[in-house]
Amino acid sequence: MVRKSLMSFTLCVTVLFSMLPFSSYGIVNIGNDIELEGFIQAQNIVRTPDFEKAEGIMQRNTAQLEGKYYFLRDSTAFKRFNTGPIEEATLTFIWRSHYDSIYEMRNSYDEAFGAGDGKHGERRNSLREVFVDIILPPFSLRLGRQQVVWGETNGFRALDVINPLDLSWHWSRESWEDIRIPLWMVRGIYDIGKLWKFEESFVEALWIPADFRPNKVSTDPRRPWAFTGAGLNELADSVIVDGELFNLDVTVRDRQPDRALDDGQAGVRFKAILGEIDFSLNYFYGFAPGTGVRVRNDLGVTRGDTVYSYLDTVNPRSHVLGLTANYSEERFTQSVLRLETTFTTGLPVTLSEDAPESLDPDNDQFDTARRTVVMLAMDRPTWIRALNKNRTFFLSTQIFWRRWIDYSPHYRGMHSVVPAVIDGRRFSGRFVSERTDRIDQNEFVMTFFASTSYGAAGLIRPSLVWAFDPRSTGAYNRFQLEYLYSDHIIFRFKQDIYWEMFDNDPGPWALGDIWGQSNIQSRHETNLSVIFQF
C-alpha cells in the first residue's frame, strides 16, 4: 500500500521551517565559534519516454547540515592554550541524509523490489565530509575527508579526476559538488606570493594514503538510472556460440586496488598569475576512476547448456598531466577565455574479440591507453535587450576534444544488450551482449550555457544548457527556472530533453538517449524541487 504521506513529507517540513522566526537567510551562529547552515530538499522527477507516457522515477528527500567550529583563533586553542605560530584552526563537517520514496510509491517498483533490496525506499545517511583546517602562514593544511577541485571544464571532466563520482542515482545530471565522492586525504598549500614574474603564486600538494574508490555505477536494470549498456535496459543472460544459444553465468571478481599505503595516490599543483593570464600546472598520480574489465578466457568453461564466464574488474595506475589558463580579453571580445588540457595514461579500454595477438597477448579483451583532452571556452556577459531590458545574460560556450593516442580500430566502447536472434528466430526473454561500438580516435562535444534574472531583485532565474556531439549528432538540452520565493524557500523547475538527428550511433557520451535505445526509450525528464535553506 502506497503511503501518501511520504510524497509530501519534505514539503511539509519545508513549510514548517518557513514559519520559524528567521529574519533572513544566512549562517546560523552559535556563540562566537560555531557556524551552521544547510538545506532540506524534495526532488521529484518524472520521465516521459517519447512524450507518450510518464513515469515517476524519483521522489528524493534530502537533508544536509554543514557546520564549522573555530576551536583555534589568534594562536589560542579553546580560548586557553597558546599555539605559537599556528594562527587559526577549524573543524568542518557536512552531514547528508536522504530517502527516495519512489520505490514505495510506484506499484511496478513495489513488485520488482523485495523488502531486502529497497521495497521500503532507498535510504542513505552519512557524514559526507569532515576535515580540519590549520593555518600556519604561509602554510595551510587540510586533513580529513574532503573534495579537491581542479580544472576549468563545465559538465565534462578532464582535470577534475581526484574525487570519483556517484553516478548511481541520477548519472551526471546533478552538480559535481553533490555527486563527487569525498576521500580521506591530506592537502597542503604553501602561499609563495610574488615569485619572479609570477603574482599570487602558490603550490598545492595532496596525498590520499589508502582511500581508493572508483566511480559508483548502478547496473541493476530495475533502477531508473542503471547502466546496462547502449541497448535494452536488460542484463545479458545468454550467449551465442557457433550458432547455438547457451545460458550465460557470469562471475565478476573484484581486482580493484586495496585500501593500503602501497595503493596511495598523490598530486601537486602550481598556480599563479603571469601578466594577465591566470594559469596552473597540475600532476596527479592515482588510479583510473573508470573501471575496466578483463575477460578470463582461461577460466571460462561450458557445462551442458550453460557457459560460465569470469570477469575481473580493474582500475589501472594512471598519470595525469594538466594545464589550465584564464585570460580576460577586454579589447575586442570583452570575454574571459578559458583553456584546459590534459594528458592521461593508464585508461582502461575493451578490445574486440578478433583483436590480433600483438594487441591482446593475454587474450583478455583488455588494454590500457593514453588520451589527451583539450577544452576551449569563452564566457561573456551580454546585453540582449529584446529578452531582458534590465540585466545582462551570462553566455558561455565550450568545445571539448578528446583524442586517443594509442588508438586501434579494435577499441570498443559501450556494449549493447539486444534480443537473442539465430537465423532470424528471436528467443523471447533471452538477451545477449554485443561489442560493436567502435571508439573513434577523436571525440568532440560542444556546449552552450545562458542565464539571466528577472524581477525587481532578480528572484526569477532562468537558464539554458545545450550539449551537442557533432560525430553522433546526439544532443542534450536543459531548461531551468529557479524562483527565490523567500529568503529560505526556493522552487526549481528543470526540463531535460535528449534527442538525436540519427538513431544509429549514441556516441561516447550517449547525449541523445543516455542508456536508452535511441528514439525508442528516450529519457526526457521533468524535475521539480522545493528547497528550504537556512
Buried (B, 14 or more C-beta within 10 A) or exposed (E): EEEEEBBEBBBEBBEEBBEEEBEEBEEEEEEEBBBBBBBBBBBBBBBBBEEEEEBBBBBBBBBBBBBBBBBBBEBBBEEEEEBEEBBBBBBBBBBBBBBBBBBBBBEEBBEBBEEEEBBBBBEEEEEBBBBBBBBBEEEBBBBBBBBBEBBBBBBBBBBBBBBBBBBBBBBBBBEBEEBBBBBBBBBBBEEBEEEEEBBEBBBBBBEBBBBBBBBBBBEBBBBBBBBBBBBBBBBBBBBBEEEEBBBBBBEEEEBBBEEEEEBBBBBBBBBBBEEEEBBBBBEBBBBBBBBBBBBBEEEBEEEEEBBBBBBBBBBBBBEBBBBBBBBEEEEEEEBBBBBBBBBBBBBBBBBBEEBEEEEBEEBBBBBBBBBBBBBBBBBBEEEEEEEBEEBBBBBBBBBBBBBBEBBBEBBBBBBBBBBBEEEEEEBEEBBBBBBEBEBBBEBBBBBBBBBBBBEEEEBBBBBBBBBBBEEBBBBBBBBBEBBBEEBBBBEBBBBBBBBBEEBEBBBBBBBBBBBBBBBEBBBBBBBBBBBBBB
